[in-house]
């Protein structure tokens, strides 16, 4: 994707020079590097806010969030819900005498559909919005990624792929941009782990506030807004897709299937990683380290047996 003055790309490693290690970037389960959130909300206060926001229109939720939350960004893969949010934010800026645009964070896994990259450019140009693009560390192309991690990492190690292509870049984005609160495109009607999300959530592991302004909207409401306001959207939606991710893990949705049924079809998986607990990846790292140590011990034992023979 071409970069210009309105697009910022980052590919800094959190641990420079460590990219040859499978566990590069992970934090040991016994090591705490989580900082206190830049916004402090007690659970009673959070519950109160969610109760008040639950019945509001997403525009009103966004209007409130722009006032209440400092260092506010929108993280988006340019799905329909995220596009509605972008359009609503632009309308809020248009009605303000002192517009304060919300920048976008886009995780370029390098495996997005061409239609997605084209959409990013169309949205950036129409709304004149700044897009901060974060790619997997130390790589800029699929060729470089596969040279470093091998072909089809997404099949060989789904957890590692999620970390390298999505989780680590997002955490790097949070750190570099000093994100305090982030708007997401999650909705309850998408099902799975999203079925009971609140409008405002505290990601206490990453130290940020997550805001789901369209949490209680249905797919029909989202699509209706897109059509009514002529919001640009991914061309793949007209070909049977309802949720678009990487090309290797996204297929069209069948008649009567859930909105996200085309994501990781046939796999026991509903999230890409950025909305999973960070501790899940720490646990995964611990397991990988144990397996590696076990293999090393077995190798030493085999050498000793050969020498003793």
KEFIDREN-931631 format. One record per residue (C-alpha): residue number from 0; residue in one letter; chain; x negated, y, z negated. Coordinates in Angstrom, 2 decimals. Each point is the difference from the previous one (the first is absolute). Layout:
N
@num->NUM	residuo->a	cadena->A	px->X	py->Y	pz->Z $
...
END
This chain:
309
@num->0	residuo->x	cadena->A	px->0.00	py->0.00	pz->0.00 $
@num->1	residuo->x	cadena->A	px->-1.42	py->3.36	pz->0.97 $
@num->2	residuo->x	cadena->A	px->-0.90	py->2.38	pz->-2.81 $
@num->3	residuo->x	cadena->A	px->0.31	py->3.78	pz->0.12 $
@num->4	residuo->x	cadena->A	px->0.14	py->2.91	pz->-2.41 $
@num->5	residuo->x	cadena->A	px->3.30	py->-1.27	pz->-1.43 $
@num->6	residuo->x	cadena->A	px->-1.24	py->-3.54	pz->-0.57 $
@num->7	residuo->x	cadena->A	px->-2.50	py->-1.09	pz->-2.60 $
@num->8	residuo->x	cadena->A	px->-1.67	py->-3.41	pz->0.07 $
@num->9	residuo->x	cadena->A	px->-1.87	py->-1.61	pz->-2.87 $
@num->10	residuo->x	cadena->A	px->-2.05	py->-3.20	pz->-0.07 $
@num->11	residuo->x	cadena->A	px->-2.16	py->0.43	pz->-3.09 $
@num->12	residuo->x	cadena->A	px->-0.88	py->-3.12	pz->-2.00 $
@num->13	residuo->x	cadena->A	px->0.77	py->0.03	pz->-3.69 $
@num->14	residuo->x	cadena->A	px->-3.15	py->-2.11	pz->-0.43 $
@num->15	residuo->x	cadena->A	px->-2.40	py->0.94	pz->2.86 $
@num->16	residuo->x	cadena->A	px->-2.09	py->-2.79	pz->1.38 $
@num->17	residuo->x	cadena->A	px->2.08	py->-2.74	pz->-1.59 $
@num->18	residuo->x	cadena->A	px->2.10	py->-0.81	pz->3.08 $
@num->19	residuo->x	cadena->A	px->-1.73	py->-3.32	pz->0.56 $
@num->20	residuo->x	cadena->A	px->1.55	py->-1.41	pz->-3.17 $
@num->21	residuo->x	cadena->A	px->3.46	py->-1.53	pz->0.03 $
@num->22	residuo->x	cadena->A	px->0.81	py->1.62	pz->-3.31 $
@num->23	residuo->x	cadena->A	px->-1.13	py->3.48	pz->1.04 $
@num->24	residuo->x	cadena->A	px->2.25	py->2.64	pz->-1.45 $
@num->25	residuo->x	cadena->A	px->1.74	py->-2.12	pz->-2.61 $
@num->26	residuo->x	cadena->A	px->-0.06	py->0.92	pz->-3.64 $
@num->27	residuo->x	cadena->A	px->-0.81	py->-2.63	pz->-2.56 $
@num->28	residuo->x	cadena->A	px->3.02	py->-0.96	pz->-2.13 $
@num->29	residuo->x	cadena->A	px->-2.08	py->0.79	pz->-3.08 $
@num->30	residuo->x	cadena->A	px->-1.01	py->3.45	pz->1.25 $
@num->31	residuo->x	cadena->A	px->2.45	py->2.86	pz->-0.33 $
@num->32	residuo->x	cadena->A	px->-0.46	py->2.81	pz->2.54 $
@num->33	residuo->x	cadena->A	px->3.61	py->1.15	pz->-0.04 $
@num->34	residuo->x	cadena->A	px->0.28	py->3.66	pz->-0.91 $
@num->35	residuo->x	cadena->A	px->2.94	py->1.56	pz->-1.74 $
@num->36	residuo->x	cadena->A	px->2.64	py->1.23	pz->2.44 $
@num->37	residuo->x	cadena->A	px->-0.21	py->3.68	pz->0.95 $
@num->38	residuo->x	cadena->A	px->3.68	py->0.20	pz->-0.90 $
@num->39	residuo->x	cadena->A	px->1.10	py->-1.29	pz->-3.40 $
@num->40	residuo->x	cadena->A	px->3.56	py->-1.24	pz->-0.39 $
@num->41	residuo->x	cadena->A	px->1.30	py->-1.87	pz->-3.01 $
@num->42	residuo->x	cadena->A	px->2.27	py->-2.95	pz->0.70 $
@num->43	residuo->x	cadena->A	px->3.05	py->1.82	pz->-1.44 $
@num->44	residuo->x	cadena->A	px->-0.74	py->3.02	pz->2.19 $
@num->45	residuo->x	cadena->A	px->-0.50	py->-2.21	pz->3.06 $
@num->46	residuo->x	cadena->A	px->3.30	py->-1.76	pz->-0.72 $
@num->47	residuo->x	cadena->A	px->1.72	py->3.37	pz->-0.35 $
@num->48	residuo->x	cadena->A	px->-1.38	py->1.28	pz->3.31 $
@num->49	residuo->x	cadena->A	px->1.03	py->-3.14	pz->1.85 $
@num->50	residuo->x	cadena->A	px->3.51	py->0.22	pz->-1.44 $
@num->51	residuo->x	cadena->A	px->0.32	py->3.59	pz->1.22 $
@num->52	residuo->x	cadena->A	px->-1.52	py->-0.66	pz->3.43 $
@num->53	residuo->x	cadena->A	px->1.90	py->-3.21	pz->0.72 $
@num->54	residuo->x	cadena->A	px->3.12	py->1.75	pz->1.31 $
@num->55	residuo->x	cadena->A	px->-1.77	py->2.78	pz->1.89 $
@num->56	residuo->x	cadena->A	px->-0.39	py->0.22	pz->3.76 $
@num->57	residuo->x	cadena->A	px->-3.59	py->-0.77	pz->1.12 $
@num->58	residuo->x	cadena->A	px->-0.40	py->3.64	pz->1.10 $
@num->59	residuo->x	cadena->A	px->0.70	py->1.10	pz->-3.56 $
@num->60	residuo->x	cadena->A	px->-2.36	py->-2.62	pz->-1.38 $
@num->61	residuo->x	cadena->A	px->-2.74	py->1.27	pz->2.31 $
@num->62	residuo->x	cadena->A	px->0.77	py->3.60	pz->-0.92 $
@num->63	residuo->x	cadena->A	px->-0.44	py->-0.91	pz->-3.67 $
@num->64	residuo->x	cadena->A	px->-3.18	py->-2.00	pz->0.61 $
@num->65	residuo->x	cadena->A	px->-1.68	py->2.82	pz->1.90 $
@num->66	residuo->x	cadena->A	px->0.49	py->2.25	pz->-3.00 $
@num->67	residuo->x	cadena->A	px->-0.66	py->-2.50	pz->-2.78 $
@num->68	residuo->x	cadena->A	px->-2.99	py->-2.02	pz->1.27 $
@num->69	residuo->x	cadena->A	px->-3.43	py->1.51	pz->0.74 $
@num->70	residuo->x	cadena->A	px->-2.37	py->-1.59	pz->2.53 $
@num->71	residuo->x	cadena->A	px->2.95	py->-1.62	pz->1.77 $
@num->72	residuo->x	cadena->A	px->-0.59	py->-2.03	pz->3.19 $
@num->73	residuo->x	cadena->A	px->2.01	py->-2.37	pz->2.15 $
@num->74	residuo->x	cadena->A	px->-1.39	py->-3.44	pz->0.77 $
@num->75	residuo->x	cadena->A	px->1.57	py->-1.38	pz->3.16 $
@num->76	residuo->x	cadena->A	px->-0.37	py->-2.61	pz->2.71 $
@num->77	residuo->x	cadena->A	px->2.47	py->2.05	pz->2.05 $
@num->78	residuo->x	cadena->A	px->2.91	py->-2.33	pz->-0.56 $
@num->79	residuo->x	cadena->A	px->3.55	py->1.35	pz->0.22 $
@num->80	residuo->x	cadena->A	px->0.31	py->0.96	pz->-3.65 $
@num->81	residuo->x	cadena->A	px->-3.32	py->1.82	pz->0.00 $
@num->82	residuo->x	cadena->A	px->1.02	py->1.86	pz->3.16 $
@num->83	residuo->x	cadena->A	px->3.24	py->1.14	pz->-1.62 $
@num->84	residuo->x	cadena->A	px->-2.06	py->1.31	pz->-2.92 $
@num->85	residuo->x	cadena->A	px->-2.34	py->1.87	pz->2.36 $
@num->86	residuo->x	cadena->A	px->2.98	py->1.62	pz->1.74 $
@num->87	residuo->x	cadena->A	px->1.68	py->0.95	pz->-3.26 $
@num->88	residuo->x	cadena->A	px->-3.22	py->1.55	pz->-1.31 $
@num->89	residuo->x	cadena->A	px->-0.33	py->2.05	pz->3.18 $
@num->90	residuo->x	cadena->A	px->3.54	py->1.32	pz->-0.53 $
@num->91	residuo->x	cadena->A	px->-0.84	py->0.97	pz->-3.57 $
@num->92	residuo->x	cadena->A	px->-3.04	py->1.91	pz->1.26 $
@num->93	residuo->x	cadena->A	px->2.16	py->1.74	pz->2.62 $
@num->94	residuo->x	cadena->A	px->2.39	py->1.31	pz->-2.64 $
@num->95	residuo->x	cadena->A	px->-2.80	py->1.27	pz->-2.23 $
@num->96	residuo->x	cadena->A	px->-1.66	py->3.42	pz->0.10 $
@num->97	residuo->x	cadena->A	px->-3.14	py->-1.67	pz->-1.36 $
@num->98	residuo->x	cadena->A	px->-0.21	py->-3.41	pz->1.72 $
@num->99	residuo->x	cadena->A	px->-2.37	py->-2.53	pz->-1.53 $
@num->100	residuo->x	cadena->A	px->-0.28	py->-2.98	pz->2.38 $
@num->101	residuo->x	cadena->A	px->-0.60	py->-3.46	pz->-1.42 $
@num->102	residuo->x	cadena->A	px->-2.96	py->-1.73	pz->1.64 $
@num->103	residuo->x	cadena->A	px->0.30	py->-3.59	pz->1.22 $
@num->104	residuo->x	cadena->A	px->-2.23	py->-2.96	pz->-0.82 $
@num->105	residuo->x	cadena->A	px->-0.17	py->-2.63	pz->2.75 $
@num->106	residuo->x	cadena->A	px->-1.87	py->-3.29	pz->-0.50 $
@num->107	residuo->x	cadena->A	px->-1.41	py->-0.99	pz->3.38 $
@num->108	residuo->x	cadena->A	px->-0.59	py->-3.73	pz->-0.40 $
@num->109	residuo->x	cadena->A	px->-1.30	py->-0.03	pz->3.61 $
@num->110	residuo->x	cadena->A	px->2.69	py->-2.59	pz->0.77 $
@num->111	residuo->x	cadena->A	px->3.02	py->2.24	pz->0.50 $
@num->112	residuo->x	cadena->A	px->2.05	py->-0.21	pz->3.19 $
@num->113	residuo->x	cadena->A	px->-0.86	py->2.51	pz->2.73 $
@num->114	residuo->x	cadena->A	px->3.54	py->1.29	pz->-0.40 $
@num->115	residuo->x	cadena->A	px->-0.80	py->0.87	pz->-3.62 $
@num->116	residuo->x	cadena->A	px->-3.10	py->1.99	pz->0.92 $
@num->117	residuo->x	cadena->A	px->1.98	py->1.86	pz->2.65 $
@num->118	residuo->x	cadena->A	px->2.69	py->0.79	pz->-2.56 $
@num->119	residuo->x	cadena->A	px->-2.57	py->1.43	pz->-2.43 $
@num->120	residuo->x	cadena->A	px->-1.06	py->2.51	pz->2.65 $
@num->121	residuo->x	cadena->A	px->3.58	py->0.93	pz->0.87 $
@num->122	residuo->x	cadena->A	px->0.88	py->0.60	pz->-3.65 $
@num->123	residuo->x	cadena->A	px->-3.14	py->2.01	pz->-0.66 $
@num->124	residuo->x	cadena->A	px->0.65	py->2.24	pz->2.98 $
@num->125	residuo->x	cadena->A	px->3.73	py->0.49	pz->-0.60 $
@num->126	residuo->x	cadena->A	px->-0.25	py->0.81	pz->-3.70 $
@num->127	residuo->x	cadena->A	px->-3.47	py->1.54	pz->0.03 $
@num->128	residuo->x	cadena->A	px->-0.80	py->-2.12	pz->-3.03 $
@num->129	residuo->x	cadena->A	px->-3.48	py->-0.93	pz->-1.18 $
@num->130	residuo->x	cadena->A	px->-0.69	py->-3.75	pz->0.13 $
@num->131	residuo->x	cadena->A	px->-2.79	py->-1.41	pz->-2.16 $
@num->132	residuo->x	cadena->A	px->-1.08	py->-3.24	pz->1.67 $
@num->133	residuo->x	cadena->A	px->-1.77	py->-2.63	pz->-2.09 $
@num->134	residuo->x	cadena->A	px->-1.51	py->-3.07	pz->1.64 $
@num->135	residuo->x	cadena->A	px->-1.73	py->-3.07	pz->-1.45 $
@num->136	residuo->x	cadena->A	px->-3.32	py->1.08	pz->-1.46 $
@num->137	residuo->x	cadena->A	px->-3.01	py->0.26	pz->2.31 $
@num->138	residuo->x	cadena->A	px->1.86	py->-0.98	pz->3.17 $
@num->139	residuo->x	cadena->A	px->1.83	py->1.96	pz->2.70 $
@num->140	residuo->x	cadena->A	px->1.09	py->-2.67	pz->2.48 $
@num->141	residuo->x	cadena->A	px->1.38	py->-3.54	pz->0.05 $
@num->142	residuo->x	cadena->A	px->-3.31	py->-1.18	pz->1.43 $
@num->143	residuo->x	cadena->A	px->-1.93	py->1.45	pz->-2.92 $
@num->144	residuo->x	cadena->A	px->2.51	py->-1.41	pz->-2.48 $
@num->145	residuo->x	cadena->A	px->-0.20	py->-3.52	pz->1.44 $
@num->146	residuo->x	cadena->A	px->-3.79	py->0.15	pz->0.20 $
@num->147	residuo->x	cadena->A	px->-0.04	py->0.70	pz->-3.73 $
@num->148	residuo->x	cadena->A	px->2.79	py->-2.31	pz->-1.16 $
@num->149	residuo->x	cadena->A	px->0.49	py->-2.47	pz->2.84 $
@num->150	residuo->x	cadena->A	px->2.96	py->-0.49	pz->2.32 $
@num->151	residuo->x	cadena->A	px->3.51	py->-0.38	pz->-1.38 $
@num->152	residuo->x	cadena->A	px->-0.86	py->0.89	pz->-3.58 $
@num->153	residuo->x	cadena->A	px->3.74	py->0.56	pz->-0.43 $
@num->154	residuo->x	cadena->A	px->0.46	py->-3.75	pz->0.49 $
@num->155	residuo->x	cadena->A	px->-3.15	py->-1.26	pz->-1.71 $
@num->156	residuo->x	cadena->A	px->0.44	py->2.05	pz->-3.19 $
@num->157	residuo->x	cadena->A	px->3.18	py->2.02	pz->-0.28 $
@num->158	residuo->x	cadena->A	px->-0.95	py->1.41	pz->-3.42 $
@num->159	residuo->x	cadena->A	px->-3.40	py->1.19	pz->1.21 $
@num->160	residuo->x	cadena->A	px->1.54	py->1.52	pz->3.13 $
@num->161	residuo->x	cadena->A	px->2.57	py->1.91	pz->-2.06 $
@num->162	residuo->x	cadena->A	px->-2.75	py->1.33	pz->-2.22 $
@num->163	residuo->x	cadena->A	px->-2.41	py->1.01	pz->2.77 $
@num->164	residuo->x	cadena->A	px->2.55	py->1.42	pz->2.45 $
@num->165	residuo->x	cadena->A	px->2.57	py->1.54	pz->-2.33 $
@num->166	residuo->x	cadena->A	px->-0.54	py->-0.01	pz->-3.75 $
@num->167	residuo->x	cadena->A	px->-3.57	py->1.30	pz->-0.15 $
@num->168	residuo->x	cadena->A	px->0.63	py->2.72	pz->2.63 $
@num->169	residuo->x	cadena->A	px->3.08	py->1.19	pz->-1.90 $
@num->170	residuo->x	cadena->A	px->-1.85	py->0.13	pz->-3.31 $
@num->171	residuo->x	cadena->A	px->-2.78	py->1.90	pz->1.77 $
@num->172	residuo->x	cadena->A	px->2.61	py->2.40	pz->1.34 $
@num->173	residuo->x	cadena->A	px->1.41	py->0.55	pz->-3.49 $
@num->174	residuo->x	cadena->A	px->-3.49	py->0.72	pz->-1.35 $
@num->175	residuo->x	cadena->A	px->-1.26	py->2.24	pz->2.82 $
@num->176	residuo->x	cadena->A	px->3.20	py->2.01	pz->0.30 $
@num->177	residuo->x	cadena->A	px->0.56	py->0.08	pz->-3.77 $
@num->178	residuo->x	cadena->A	px->3.54	py->-1.28	pz->0.49 $
@num->179	residuo->x	cadena->A	px->2.20	py->0.41	pz->-3.07 $
@num->180	residuo->x	cadena->A	px->3.33	py->-1.05	pz->1.54 $
@num->181	residuo->x	cadena->A	px->0.88	py->-1.71	pz->3.26 $
@num->182	residuo->x	cadena->A	px->3.21	py->-0.34	pz->2.01 $
@num->183	residuo->x	cadena->A	px->0.70	py->-3.48	pz->1.36 $
@num->184	residuo->x	cadena->A	px->2.49	py->-1.45	pz->2.47 $
@num->185	residuo->x	cadena->A	px->1.25	py->-2.83	pz->-2.18 $
@num->186	residuo->x	cadena->A	px->3.74	py->-0.65	pz->-0.34 $
@num->187	residuo->x	cadena->A	px->1.99	py->-2.48	pz->-2.07 $
@num->188	residuo->x	cadena->A	px->1.93	py->-1.20	pz->3.04 $
@num->189	residuo->x	cadena->A	px->-3.27	py->-1.35	pz->1.43 $
@num->190	residuo->x	cadena->A	px->0.26	py->-2.81	pz->-2.53 $
@num->191	residuo->x	cadena->A	px->-2.79	py->-2.09	pz->-1.49 $
@num->192	residuo->x	cadena->A	px->-2.03	py->1.75	pz->-2.67 $
@num->193	residuo->x	cadena->A	px->1.67	py->3.27	pz->0.97 $
@num->194	residuo->x	cadena->A	px->3.49	py->-0.99	pz->-1.09 $
@num->195	residuo->x	cadena->A	px->-0.06	py->1.83	pz->-3.31 $
@num->196	residuo->x	cadena->A	px->-2.51	py->2.82	pz->0.47 $
@num->197	residuo->x	cadena->A	px->0.62	py->3.31	pz->-1.75 $
@num->198	residuo->x	cadena->A	px->-0.22	py->3.40	pz->1.66 $
@num->199	residuo->x	cadena->A	px->-3.08	py->0.85	pz->-2.06 $
@num->200	residuo->x	cadena->A	px->-2.50	py->-2.62	pz->-1.14 $
@num->201	residuo->x	cadena->A	px->-3.31	py->0.17	pz->-1.85 $
@num->202	residuo->x	cadena->A	px->-2.80	py->-2.04	pz->1.53 $
@num->203	residuo->x	cadena->A	px->-1.98	py->-0.09	pz->-3.23 $
@num->204	residuo->x	cadena->A	px->-2.77	py->-2.14	pz->1.50 $
@num->205	residuo->x	cadena->A	px->-0.81	py->2.53	pz->2.72 $
@num->206	residuo->x	cadena->A	px->0.95	py->3.05	pz->-2.02 $
@num->207	residuo->x	cadena->A	px->2.53	py->1.47	pz->2.45 $
@num->208	residuo->x	cadena->A	px->3.73	py->0.66	pz->0.07 $
@num->209	residuo->x	cadena->A	px->1.91	py->-1.77	pz->2.78 $
@num->210	residuo->x	cadena->A	px->3.16	py->1.65	pz->1.27 $
@num->211	residuo->x	cadena->A	px->2.58	py->-1.82	pz->2.11 $
@num->212	residuo->x	cadena->A	px->2.30	py->2.83	pz->1.17 $
@num->213	residuo->x	cadena->A	px->2.20	py->-2.24	pz->2.16 $
@num->214	residuo->x	cadena->A	px->0.10	py->-2.88	pz->-2.48 $
@num->215	residuo->x	cadena->A	px->3.79	py->-0.35	pz->0.13 $
@num->216	residuo->x	cadena->A	px->0.50	py->0.49	pz->3.75 $
@num->217	residuo->x	cadena->A	px->0.93	py->-2.86	pz->2.34 $
@num->218	residuo->x	cadena->A	px->-1.56	py->-0.73	pz->3.37 $
@num->219	residuo->x	cadena->A	px->3.14	py->1.32	pz->1.68 $
@num->220	residuo->x	cadena->A	px->-0.33	py->3.32	pz->-1.84 $
@num->221	residuo->x	cadena->A	px->-3.65	py->0.30	pz->0.97 $
@num->222	residuo->x	cadena->A	px->0.64	py->-0.85	pz->3.65 $
@num->223	residuo->x	cadena->A	px->3.00	py->2.35	pz->0.04 $
@num->224	residuo->x	cadena->A	px->-2.19	py->2.87	pz->-1.19 $
@num->225	residuo->x	cadena->A	px->-2.65	py->-0.82	pz->2.61 $
@num->226	residuo->x	cadena->A	px->2.58	py->0.10	pz->2.78 $
@num->227	residuo->x	cadena->A	px->1.82	py->3.11	pz->-1.23 $
@num->228	residuo->x	cadena->A	px->-3.16	py->2.08	pz->-0.41 $
@num->229	residuo->x	cadena->A	px->-1.82	py->-1.50	pz->2.98 $
@num->230	residuo->x	cadena->A	px->-2.99	py->-1.02	pz->-2.08 $
@num->231	residuo->x	cadena->A	px->-2.75	py->-1.72	pz->2.02 $
@num->232	residuo->x	cadena->A	px->-0.31	py->-3.68	pz->-0.87 $
@num->233	residuo->x	cadena->A	px->-1.94	py->-3.10	pz->1.00 $
@num->234	residuo->x	cadena->A	px->1.00	py->-1.31	pz->3.43 $
@num->235	residuo->x	cadena->A	px->-0.14	py->-3.54	pz->-1.41 $
@num->236	residuo->x	cadena->A	px->3.23	py->0.61	pz->-1.91 $
@num->237	residuo->x	cadena->A	px->1.88	py->-0.08	pz->3.29 $
@num->238	residuo->x	cadena->A	px->-1.47	py->-3.47	pz->0.62 $
@num->239	residuo->x	cadena->A	px->1.36	py->-1.70	pz->-3.08 $
@num->240	residuo->x	cadena->A	px->-2.48	py->1.11	pz->-2.64 $
@num->241	residuo->x	cadena->A	px->1.32	py->1.62	pz->-3.18 $
@num->242	residuo->x	cadena->A	px->-3.21	py->0.14	pz->-2.01 $
@num->243	residuo->x	cadena->A	px->-3.33	py->0.42	pz->1.77 $
@num->244	residuo->x	cadena->A	px->-3.39	py->-0.86	pz->-1.44 $
@num->245	residuo->x	cadena->A	px->-3.10	py->-1.57	pz->1.53 $
@num->246	residuo->x	cadena->A	px->0.52	py->-1.70	pz->3.35 $
@num->247	residuo->x	cadena->A	px->-1.27	py->-3.33	pz->-1.33 $
@num->248	residuo->x	cadena->A	px->2.61	py->-0.18	pz->-2.77 $
@num->249	residuo->x	cadena->A	px->3.09	py->1.66	pz->1.48 $
@num->250	residuo->x	cadena->A	px->2.73	py->-1.51	pz->2.19 $
@num->251	residuo->x	cadena->A	px->3.50	py->1.12	pz->1.01 $
@num->252	residuo->x	cadena->A	px->2.81	py->-0.57	pz->-2.49 $
@num->253	residuo->x	cadena->A	px->2.67	py->-2.54	pz->0.89 $
@num->254	residuo->x	cadena->A	px->3.74	py->0.54	pz->-0.17 $
@num->255	residuo->x	cadena->A	px->1.15	py->0.12	pz->-3.63 $
@num->256	residuo->x	cadena->A	px->-3.52	py->-0.04	pz->-1.43 $
@num->257	residuo->x	cadena->A	px->-1.23	py->2.42	pz->-2.63 $
@num->258	residuo->x	cadena->A	px->-1.65	py->3.20	pz->1.12 $
@num->259	residuo->x	cadena->A	px->-3.50	py->-1.17	pz->-0.90 $
@num->260	residuo->x	cadena->A	px->0.50	py->-3.62	pz->1.09 $
@num->261	residuo->x	cadena->A	px->-2.35	py->0.60	pz->2.92 $
@num->262	residuo->x	cadena->A	px->-2.95	py->0.79	pz->-2.28 $
@num->263	residuo->x	cadena->A	px->-2.28	py->-3.01	pz->-0.78 $
@num->264	residuo->x	cadena->A	px->2.68	py->-2.34	pz->1.35 $
@num->265	residuo->x	cadena->A	px->-0.44	py->-3.53	pz->-1.32 $
@num->266	residuo->x	cadena->A	px->-2.31	py->1.16	pz->-2.79 $
@num->267	residuo->x	cadena->A	px->0.70	py->0.29	pz->-3.70 $
@num->268	residuo->x	cadena->A	px->-0.68	py->3.71	pz->0.11 $
@num->269	residuo->x	cadena->A	px->2.07	py->3.19	pz->0.02 $
@num->270	residuo->x	cadena->A	px->-2.53	py->2.77	pz->-0.73 $
@num->271	residuo->x	cadena->A	px->-3.25	py->1.02	pz->1.69 $
@num->272	residuo->x	cadena->A	px->-1.84	py->0.65	pz->-3.23 $
@num->273	residuo->x	cadena->A	px->0.20	py->3.73	pz->-0.63 $
@num->274	residuo->x	cadena->A	px->3.09	py->-0.44	pz->-2.18 $
@num->275	residuo->x	cadena->A	px->-1.34	py->-3.05	pz->-1.82 $
@num->276	residuo->x	cadena->A	px->-1.67	py->0.22	pz->-3.38 $
@num->277	residuo->x	cadena->A	px->-3.69	py->0.84	pz->0.21 $
@num->278	residuo->x	cadena->A	px->-0.64	py->-2.66	pz->-2.65 $
@num->279	residuo->x	cadena->A	px->1.18	py->-2.59	pz->2.52 $
@num->280	residuo->x	cadena->A	px->-3.13	py->0.67	pz->2.07 $
@num->281	residuo->x	cadena->A	px->-2.22	py->0.01	pz->-3.08 $
@num->282	residuo->x	cadena->A	px->1.35	py->-3.45	pz->-0.83 $
@num->283	residuo->x	cadena->A	px->-0.61	py->-1.13	pz->3.57 $
@num->284	residuo->x	cadena->A	px->-3.60	py->1.22	pz->-0.21 $
@num->285	residuo->x	cadena->A	px->-0.51	py->-1.88	pz->-3.24 $
@num->286	residuo->x	cadena->A	px->1.20	py->-3.20	pz->1.66 $
@num->287	residuo->x	cadena->A	px->-2.29	py->0.54	pz->3.00 $
@num->288	residuo->x	cadena->A	px->-2.99	py->0.64	pz->-2.27 $
@num->289	residuo->x	cadena->A	px->0.73	py->-3.21	pz->-1.93 $
@num->290	residuo->x	cadena->A	px->0.18	py->-2.02	pz->3.23 $
@num->291	residuo->x	cadena->A	px->-3.27	py->1.52	pz->1.20 $
@num->292	residuo->x	cadena->A	px->-1.73	py->-0.81	pz->-3.27 $
@num->293	residuo->x	cadena->A	px->1.33	py->-3.56	pz->0.11 $
@num->294	residuo->x	cadena->A	px->-1.34	py->-0.44	pz->3.53 $
@num->295	residuo->x	cadena->A	px->-3.42	py->1.29	pz->-1.06 $
@num->296	residuo->x	cadena->A	px->-0.14	py->-2.43	pz->-2.92 $
@num->297	residuo->x	cadena->A	px->0.90	py->-2.89	pz->2.27 $
@num->298	residuo->x	cadena->A	px->-2.68	py->1.06	pz->2.46 $
@num->299	residuo->x	cadena->A	px->-2.65	py->0.05	pz->-2.76 $
@num->300	residuo->x	cadena->A	px->1.13	py->-3.41	pz->-1.20 $
@num->301	residuo->x	cadena->A	px->-0.29	py->-1.44	pz->3.50 $
@num->302	residuo->x	cadena->A	px->-3.55	py->1.36	pz->0.36 $
@num->303	residuo->x	cadena->A	px->-0.97	py->-1.47	pz->-3.36 $
@num->304	residuo->x	cadena->A	px->1.42	py->-3.39	pz->0.98 $
@num->305	residuo->x	cadena->A	px->-1.98	py->0.00	pz->3.25 $
@num->306	residuo->x	cadena->A	px->-3.22	py->0.94	pz->-1.84 $
@num->307	residuo->x	cadena->A	px->0.55	py->-2.73	pz->-2.58 $
@num->308	residuo->x	cadena->A	px->0.63	py->-2.70	pz->2.61 $
END
